[in-house]
């Protein structure tokens, strides 16, 4: 058994201890509920707490998770911190929440956000302002400020956040935790995203825990690199209306290493048949007025 108090155990350690029979899977849930009762009167990270939260069986049983109020959890408030939806209750789980439950994680409750998740602090007219756990009166950042504060204060093992323009990264910085903004749609989203920029990602107290939660959210294996599991198929870039001259790019890393900006000056080029970066570069003329963004995840 670890000498660390259950509330401060990492997700990796909780899963290991529960699997080994050295920790009751409900112990961490109870420790976090007690921490919420003791601390959240001052911090106000949560807008709703499930006092009867249960850790189901699963690969990561015993790990607790808090969920940003911009993401639905069946049976819990889904207010988006706006008076228009102050009485709304979610009827279904977000995909990431559903996957977390299936993996054995206990959902502790919903965390505070600014109204419509549209600010870099965590204040609204429905709930008390969330405080930074490190110093009262200082912002925890936003819009995932409640999730960041809950994790930083030891009131959850991990948390779900959301990020369009910094809403995971800013509160992670302010509260001293780890936050990851994945590529949009890497984690399925049931909302209509008019910005095409929304992303849901993990928040945790360590990189290892963020990786673990991300693996659950994306239904991938966090141990693939050390267990020898087959690597996923290579990612390629396919043609789009914005880049019709791309036929297929089997080697993203080589393209991403290219320096400069390019504009097409001749007929479409099949990059898949290009031997190397030099011959690819010769098909284009460097031009400062336009940038091509190459994204790989």
Secondary structure, DSSP 4 states (H G I P E B T S, - for coil): --SS-GGG--HHHHHHHHHTTSS-TTHHHHHHHHHHHHHHHHH--EEEE-TT----SSTTTT-EEEEETTS--TTSB--TT-GGGTT-B-SS--HHHHHHHHTT-EEEEEE--SGGG-SSS---SSSPPPPBTTBTTS---SSSHHHHHHHHTTS-SEEEEEESSSTTHHHHHHHT-EE--PPTTSS---S--SSS--EEEEEESSHHHHHHHHHHHTT--TTHHHHTPPPPPPP-BPP-STTTTB--BS-HHHHHT--S-EEE-SS-B-GGG--SHHHHHTTEEE-TT--------
